[in-house]
């Protein structure tokens, strides 16, 4: 099993007894390059960058991170752009892979995104993983002048345009939402035939899109009581779609994001029952990682709980995961047919 981490470019994680929250921090304190260098040094597989254009001060949109649909972001929230931060991290690292968690495809236009993320792949010498989603924050769609109800269809067209932009010498597309002819999109990404694309979702429509259009599925387990087998029905949908398309499931990746907090054995979070997912001692976190592996996940991306809201606590979490979890995590065997790690 591989371990990745969530970049602090939208703040630092926190869970109460029911929900996940993102704590906004000053942008100057985020230091994504420094954190990525730490993650690379301890052997993490990848660093993942969240995406929003703006943050509605008031919102009634239910957050997909929480089963209660409680809002996770603060009304005025510091957000550093994913593509910009990934370019900086690409220049400051040499091995760690760089993912989007996840790019909301309709927000900026697919040609713009194809250009930006091809650039990230070039600058990183072939380390991009493009995580894509259709979005959930209706007020943000409204602010950008986009049709919230059309987001699924737009996202499917965007994914096709990314692929053509990254592989075709002459790029053209004719769909219901995007139309163009006779374009160049160069340079192409370093990865051939193209960088991997994974679909982030927690619903059946997303599972179908992942299987039909992408190279992997990327659900979230951020709430405290998350069960690694929660999305087994969605995995069944993916199996059916792959089988219908005569695609090899061994070439499809199953990855996920989970909240995490490493603590001492006498800490209250280690001793509580039920224990929050991926929280407690190194041994307890490894038990949960085994559960994820048993559910077929070959890569788990950690977003760390830091109750203090301080970057010093995040750095401590990264160091401790490196010392107390990473060596044994690499020995965990993944069950089932989902064997390919992006």
C-alpha positions in Angstrom: 0.0 0.0 0.0 1.1 3.6 -0.7 0.4 6.7 1.4 -0.1 10.2 0.1 -1.1 13.5 1.8 -3.4 16.4 1.2 -1.7 19.7 0.7 -2.4 22.5 3.2 -3.3 25.0 0.4 -6.9 25.1 1.7 -6.0 25.0 5.4 -5.7 22.2 8.0 -8.1 19.4 8.9 -10.2 19.0 12.0 -12.9 16.5 13.0 -15.4 16.6 15.9 -17.4 13.6 16.9 -19.4 13.7 13.6 -18.0 15.9 11.0 -14.9 17.0 9.1 -13.9 20.7 8.9 -11.2 22.7 7.1 -9.5 25.3 9.3 -8.5 28.3 7.3 -4.9 29.5 7.9 -2.9 32.5 6.6 -1.6 31.7 3.1 2.0 32.7 4.1 1.9 29.8 6.6 0.9 27.1 4.2 4.4 26.4 2.8 3.3 23.7 0.3 6.9 23.4 -1.0 8.3 22.7 2.4 5.6 20.3 3.3 6.0 18.5 0.0 9.7 18.2 0.6 9.0 16.6 4.0 6.5 14.2 2.4 9.0 13.3 -0.3 11.8 12.7 2.3 9.7 10.2 4.3 8.7 8.3 1.1 5.1 9.4 0.6 3.8 8.5 -2.9 2.0 11.8 -3.7 0.7 15.1 -2.5 -2.8 16.2 -3.5 -4.1 19.7 -4.0 -7.7 20.8 -3.5 -9.6 23.1 -5.9 -12.0 26.0 -5.5 -12.2 29.3 -7.3 -14.0 31.2 -4.6 -15.9 30.6 -1.4 -19.5 31.7 -0.9 -19.7 33.5 2.5 -23.1 31.8 3.0 -24.1 28.5 1.6 -26.8 25.9 1.8 -25.0 23.3 -0.3 -24.4 20.1 1.6 -20.7 19.2 1.8 -19.9 15.7 0.4 -17.3 15.2 3.1 -19.9 14.9 5.8 -22.8 12.5 5.9 -24.7 15.2 7.8 -23.9 17.6 4.9 -22.5 20.1 7.4 -20.4 22.8 5.8 -16.7 22.1 6.1 -15.2 25.4 4.9 -15.2 28.7 6.8 -17.2 31.6 5.2 -14.0 33.6 4.4 -11.5 30.9 3.6 -7.9 31.3 2.3 -7.5 29.3 -0.9 -4.2 29.0 -2.8 -4.7 27.9 -6.4 -3.8 24.2 -7.1 -2.0 24.6 -10.4 0.1 27.5 -9.2 1.1 25.6 -6.0 1.8 22.4 -8.0 4.2 24.3 -10.3 6.1 25.6 -7.2 6.2 22.1 -5.7 7.3 20.6 -9.0 10.3 22.9 -8.9 11.1 22.1 -5.3 10.9 18.3 -5.4 12.1 15.4 -7.6 10.1 12.3 -6.9 6.8 12.8 -5.2 3.8 12.7 -7.5 1.4 15.6 -7.7 -2.4 15.1 -7.8 -5.5 17.3 -7.8 -8.1 16.5 -5.1 -10.1 17.2 -7.1 -10.2 19.6 -10.1 -13.8 20.7 -10.6 -13.8 20.3 -14.4 -16.5 22.9 -15.5 -15.0 25.8 -13.5 -12.4 27.2 -15.9 -12.8 25.5 -19.3 -11.2 22.3 -20.4 -8.6 23.8 -22.8 -7.3 26.1 -20.0 -7.1 23.1 -17.6 -5.5 20.9 -20.3 -2.8 23.6 -20.8 -2.1 24.2 -17.1 -1.9 20.6 -16.1 0.2 19.6 -19.1 2.5 22.3 -17.9 2.6 20.8 -14.4 3.5 17.4 -15.9 6.3 18.9 -18.0 7.7 21.0 -15.1 7.6 17.9 -12.8 9.1 15.6 -15.4 6.0 13.4 -15.5 4.6 13.3 -12.0 1.0 14.6 -12.5 -2.1 12.7 -11.5 -5.3 14.5 -12.5 -8.1 14.0 -10.0 -11.4 15.3 -11.6 -14.8 15.8 -10.1 -18.1 17.4 -11.2 -18.5 19.6 -8.1 -21.0 20.1 -5.3 -21.0 23.8 -4.3 -24.0 25.3 -6.1 -23.3 28.9 -5.1 -19.8 28.7 -6.6 -21.3 27.5 -9.9 -23.7 30.5 -9.7 -20.9 32.9 -9.1 -19.0 31.6 -12.1 -22.0 31.8 -14.3 -22.3 28.1 -14.8 -25.3 25.8 -14.9 -25.1 23.6 -11.8 -27.5 21.0 -13.3 -25.3 20.6 -16.4 -22.1 19.9 -14.5 -22.1 16.1 -15.0 -22.4 16.3 -18.8 -19.9 19.1 -18.9 -17.4 17.1 -16.8 -17.6 14.2 -19.2 -16.9 16.4 -22.2 -14.0 18.0 -20.2 -12.4 14.7 -19.6 -12.5 13.8 -23.3 -11.0 17.2 -24.2 -8.1 16.7 -21.7 -7.3 13.3 -23.3 -7.4 14.7 -26.9 -5.4 17.8 -25.9 -2.7 15.6 -24.4 -2.5 13.0 -27.2 -3.7 14.4 -30.5 -1.5 16.4 -32.9 -4.5 18.4 -34.1 -7.1 18.9 -31.4 -10.9 19.1 -32.2 -14.1 18.4 -30.3 -17.8 18.8 -31.0 -20.1 18.4 -28.1 -23.2 19.9 -26.4 -21.1 22.2 -24.3 -17.7 22.7 -26.1 -17.0 23.0 -29.8 -13.7 23.7 -31.6 -11.5 22.6 -34.5 -8.0 22.6 -35.7 -6.1 23.5 -32.5 -2.6 22.7 -31.3 -1.9 22.0 -27.7 1.8 21.7 -27.2 4.0 20.7 -25.5 2.3 17.4 -24.7 2.7 16.0 -21.2 5.8 13.9 -20.4 3.8 10.8 -19.4 2.7 8.7 -22.3 0.2 8.2 -23.6 -1.0 10.8 -21.1 -1.1 11.4 -17.3 -3.6 9.2 -15.4 -7.0 10.6 -14.7 -9.0 9.5 -11.6 -12.6 10.5 -10.8 -13.5 11.7 -7.3 -17.0 10.9 -6.3 -19.2 9.2 -3.7 -22.3 8.5 -5.9 -23.2 5.9 -8.5 -23.0 8.4 -11.4 -19.4 9.2 -10.4 -18.6 5.5 -10.2 -19.9 5.0 -13.7 -17.9 8.0 -15.0 -14.7 6.7 -13.3 -15.1 3.3 -15.1 -16.1 4.6 -18.5 -13.8 7.6 -18.8 -11.0 7.4 -16.3 -8.1 5.3 -14.9 -9.2 5.2 -11.3 -11.8 6.0 -8.6 -11.1 8.3 -5.7 -13.8 8.5 -3.0 -13.5 10.3 0.4 -13.6 9.0 4.0 -13.2 12.2 6.0 -15.9 11.8 8.6 -14.9 10.2 11.9 -17.0 7.1 11.5 -16.0 6.3 7.9 -16.0 2.6 7.1 -13.5 1.5 4.4 -16.1 -0.8 2.9 -18.7 2.0 2.6 -18.4 2.2 -1.1 -18.5 -1.5 -2.0 -21.7 -0.9 -3.9 -19.9 1.7 -6.1 -17.1 -0.7 -6.6 -19.7 -3.3 -7.9 -20.9 -0.6 -10.4 -17.3 -0.1 -11.5 -16.8 -3.8 -12.0 -19.9 -4.0 -14.1 -18.9 -1.0 -16.3 -15.4 -2.3 -16.8 -16.7 -5.7 -17.7 -19.2 -4.3 -20.2 -16.4 -2.3 -21.8 -14.0 -5.3 -21.8 -11.5 -3.3 -19.7 -9.0 -5.0 -17.4 -9.8 -4.2 -13.7 -6.2 -4.8 -13.0 -5.3 -1.7 -14.9 -7.8 0.4 -12.9 -6.7 2.1 -9.7 -8.7 2.3 -6.5 -7.5 5.1 -4.2 -9.1 7.3 -1.5 -8.6 10.1 0.9 -9.0 9.7 4.7 -8.7 11.9 7.7 -5.9 10.8 10.0 -4.3 11.8 13.3 -1.4 9.9 14.9 -1.3 10.1 18.7 0.4 8.5 21.7 -1.1 5.4 23.4 -2.4 7.4 26.4 -4.0 10.1 24.2 -7.9 10.3 24.4 -8.2 9.7 20.7 -6.3 6.4 20.9 -8.5 5.2 23.8 -12.0 6.2 22.6 -14.5 3.7 21.3 -15.4 3.7 18.5 -12.2 5.2 17.4 -12.1 7.7 14.5 -10.8 6.3 11.3 -7.0 6.3 10.9 -6.6 7.9 14.3 -4.6 6.7 17.3 -1.2 5.1 17.6 0.9 4.0 14.6 -0.3 0.4 15.2 -4.0 1.5 15.3 -3.6 3.5 12.1 -2.0 0.4 10.4 -5.0 -1.6 11.5 -7.2 0.8 9.6 -4.9 0.8 6.6 -5.3 -2.9 6.5 -9.0 -2.5 6.4 -8.6 -0.1 3.4 -6.4 -2.7 1.7 -9.0 -5.4 2.4 -11.5 -3.1 0.7 -9.2 -2.9 -2.4 -7.5 0.5 -1.9 -3.9 0.6 -3.0 -3.3 4.3 -2.1 -4.7 6.2 0.9 -4.2 10.0 1.0 -4.1 11.4 4.5 -5.6 14.8 5.4 -4.3 15.3 8.9 -6.4 16.4 11.9 -4.6 19.2 13.7 -6.8 20.5 16.5 -4.4 23.4 17.2 -4.8 24.8 13.7 -1.1 25.3 13.6 1.4 24.2 10.9 3.8 23.0 13.5 1.3 20.3 14.4 0.9 19.3 10.8 4.7 19.0 10.4 4.8 16.9 13.5 2.1 14.6 12.1 4.0 14.1 8.9 7.2 13.3 10.7 5.5 10.8 13.0 3.7 9.1 10.1 7.0 8.7 8.4 8.6 7.1 11.4 5.7 5.1 12.9 3.5 4.1 9.9 5.2 4.4 6.5 7.7 1.4 6.8 5.0 -1.1 7.8 2.4 0.4 5.4 4.5 -0.5 2.5 4.2 -4.1 3.4 0.4 -4.2 3.4 -1.0 -6.3 0.6 -4.1 -5.1 -1.2 -7.0 -7.5 -1.8 -8.9 -8.0 -4.9 -8.4 -7.0 -8.5 -7.6 -3.3 -7.9 -3.8 -3.8 -7.9 -2.5 -0.8 -10.0 -1.4 2.3 -8.1 -1.5 5.5 -10.1 
